[in-house]
Amino acid sequence: MNDPDRWNEMAKHYEETAHPFTAPFAEAALARVPVTPQTRLLDVATGTGALALAAARAGAQVLATDFSCGMVARVTAHGLPNLEGRTMDGQALDLPDAAFDAVFSVFGVMMFPDWRKGLAEMARVTKSGGHGVVATWQSEGAATHLLLGQVVRALFPKREWRTGLPEGVTVLGDPEKLSAEMIAAGFDAPVIETMTSDYLLRMTNLDPETQFGLSEDWATLGPDDQKAVIDEVYRRADGRDVLPVPSTALIAVATR
């Protein structure tokens, strides 16, 4: 998950599958902060720009950053004049202190190896009185990762199953810990809300390595067990072209 080259390779697939899923969460997060044409807004770990594009279309002056140049290229390809993209490590932002009115990370900082540094960097570049917004999945994850864990636990109830999720997801997926960590990073106590939306797994072109391969635990399953998981996924789909996977996010909004 921490290899930018892998995300570069996945950028097109991510834009086609994950972007439509994350966009409603990004738009909900954006709606919690006032945005005007004078708003200077930073999107950390932008992915293919669900938040950045929504913010730019709302009129903000947006900088979208990601450690994957392939992801950034997908964002800037939209050609919006008030949106700039830069390849940058969110754990060490090459940006001045207090430069932005609002700083967002929608399902991004939670993935960082040093997610505490990522939160601290968000706070550092936020103006006094500005807003910091973090969206993270609940501690069991979301989409195909959540589905994989549910299926494995159902098929192999006696097997010890690690979540395979980065530490940041498991910690920040708890509202109390998310609040405490944002305060420790330099923000005021956040207001945290939950939001649930379906990830739509398309069964017509299911590619297990693409869909489940990002989970480090997928590789620990033998071929027979992997086949059993895929068979169970098809069983749950019950002939439908799409299998919905309800996924819940925490959206935390804090002032600096």
Solvent accessible surface area in square Angstrom, and as a share of the most:
residue,aa,sasa,rsa
1,M,45,0.20
2,N,85,0.44
3,D,70,0.36
4,P,49,0.31
5,D,87,0.45
6,R,92,0.34
7,W,30,0.10
8,N,46,0.24
9,E,142,0.64
10,M,32,0.14
11,A,4,0.03
12,K,113,0.48
13,H,57,0.25
14,Y,47,0.18
15,E,45,0.20
16,E,101,0.45
17,T,43,0.25
18,A,20,0.15
19,H,34,0.15
20,P,80,0.50
21,F,17,0.07
22,T,13,0.07
23,A,17,0.13
24,P,50,0.31
25,F,0,0.00
26,A,0,0.00
27,E,95,0.42
28,A,19,0.15
29,A,0,0.00
30,L,19,0.09
31,A,84,0.65
32,R,81,0.30
33,V,9,0.05
34,P,99,0.62
35,V,35,0.20
36,T,63,0.37
37,P,84,0.53
38,Q,146,0.65
39,T,11,0.06
40,R,82,0.30
41,L,0,0.00
42,L,0,0.00
43,D,2,0.01
44,V,0,0.00
45,A,22,0.17
46,T,12,0.07
47,G,10,0.09
48,T,2,0.01
49,G,0,0.00
50,A,14,0.11
51,L,3,0.01
52,A,0,0.00
53,L,4,0.02
54,A,19,0.15
55,A,0,0.00
56,A,6,0.04
57,R,154,0.56
58,A,56,0.44
59,G,22,0.21
60,A,0,0.00
61,Q,73,0.33
62,V,2,0.01
63,L,2,0.01
64,A,0,0.00
65,T,1,0.00
66,D,11,0.06
67,F,75,0.31
68,S,0,0.00
69,C,76,0.45
70,G,17,0.17
71,M,4,0.02
72,V,11,0.07
73,A,58,0.45
74,R,77,0.28
75,V,1,0.00
76,T,56,0.33
77,A,84,0.65
78,H,82,0.37
79,G,58,0.56
80,L,44,0.22
81,P,138,0.87
82,N,31,0.16
83,L,20,0.10
84,E,84,0.38
85,G,20,0.19
86,R,85,0.31
87,T,77,0.45
88,M,16,0.07
89,D,63,0.33
90,G,6,0.06
91,Q,39,0.17
92,A,64,0.50
93,L,10,0.05
94,D,103,0.53
95,L,20,0.10
96,P,92,0.58
97,D,94,0.48
98,A,50,0.39
99,A,27,0.21
100,F,3,0.01
101,D,43,0.22
102,A,1,0.01
103,V,0,0.00
104,F,0,0.00
105,S,0,0.00
106,V,18,0.10
107,F,22,0.09
108,G,5,0.05
109,V,1,0.01
110,M,7,0.03
111,M,41,0.18
112,F,29,0.12
113,P,87,0.55
114,D,73,0.38
115,W,3,0.01
116,R,128,0.47
117,K,91,0.38
118,G,0,0.00
119,L,1,0.00
120,A,38,0.29
121,E,10,0.04
122,M,0,0.00
123,A,1,0.01
124,R,71,0.26
125,V,0,0.00
126,T,3,0.02
127,K,78,0.33
128,S,105,0.68
129,G,55,0.53
130,G,6,0.06
131,H,41,0.18
132,G,0,0.00
133,V,0,0.00
134,V,1,0.01
135,A,1,0.01
136,T,0,0.00
137,W,22,0.08
138,Q,74,0.33
139,S,42,0.27
140,E,81,0.36
141,G,4,0.04
142,A,8,0.06
143,A,16,0.12
144,T,17,0.10
145,H,31,0.14
146,L,25,0.12
147,L,6,0.03
148,L,1,0.01
149,G,6,0.06
150,Q,76,0.34
151,V,0,0.00
152,V,0,0.00
153,R,99,0.36
154,A,63,0.49
155,L,61,0.30
156,F,42,0.17
157,P,104,0.65
158,K,201,0.85
159,R,96,0.35
160,E,159,0.71
161,W,32,0.11
162,R,137,0.50
163,T,39,0.23
164,G,12,0.12
165,L,28,0.14
166,P,28,0.17
167,E,106,0.48
168,G,0,0.00
169,V,2,0.01
170,T,47,0.28
171,V,27,0.16
172,L,0,0.00
173,G,5,0.05
174,D,50,0.26
175,P,63,0.39
176,E,145,0.65
177,K,106,0.45
178,L,0,0.00
179,S,26,0.17
180,A,58,0.45
181,E,26,0.12
182,M,0,0.00
183,I,84,0.43
184,A,84,0.65
185,A,20,0.16
186,G,28,0.27
187,F,6,0.03
188,D,79,0.41
189,A,70,0.54
190,P,17,0.11
191,V,103,0.59
192,I,45,0.23
193,E,74,0.33
194,T,85,0.50
195,M,49,0.22
196,T,82,0.48
197,S,30,0.20
198,D,65,0.34
199,Y,18,0.07
200,L,90,0.45
201,L,0,0.00
202,R,134,0.49
203,M,12,0.06
204,T,106,0.62
205,N,108,0.55
206,L,24,0.12
207,D,66,0.34
208,P,42,0.26
209,E,104,0.47
210,T,48,0.28
211,Q,23,0.10
212,F,2,0.01
213,G,17,0.17
214,L,40,0.20
215,S,4,0.02
216,E,115,0.51
217,D,3,0.01
218,W,8,0.03
219,A,86,0.67
220,T,90,0.52
221,L,7,0.04
222,G,33,0.31
223,P,115,0.72
224,D,119,0.62
225,D,32,0.17
226,Q,39,0.17
227,K,127,0.54
228,A,36,0.28
229,V,0,0.00
230,I,25,0.13
231,D,70,0.36
232,E,19,0.09
233,V,0,0.00
234,Y,99,0.38
235,R,159,0.58
236,R,71,0.26
237,A,1,0.01
238,D,117,0.60
239,G,78,0.75
240,R,117,0.43
241,D,93,0.48
242,V,38,0.22
243,L,11,0.06
244,P,49,0.31
245,V,4,0.02
246,P,83,0.52
247,S,0,0.00
248,T,31,0.18
249,A,0,0.00
250,L,0,0.00
251,I,1,0.00
252,A,0,0.00
253,V,21,0.12
254,A,3,0.02
255,T,53,0.31
256,R,98,0.36
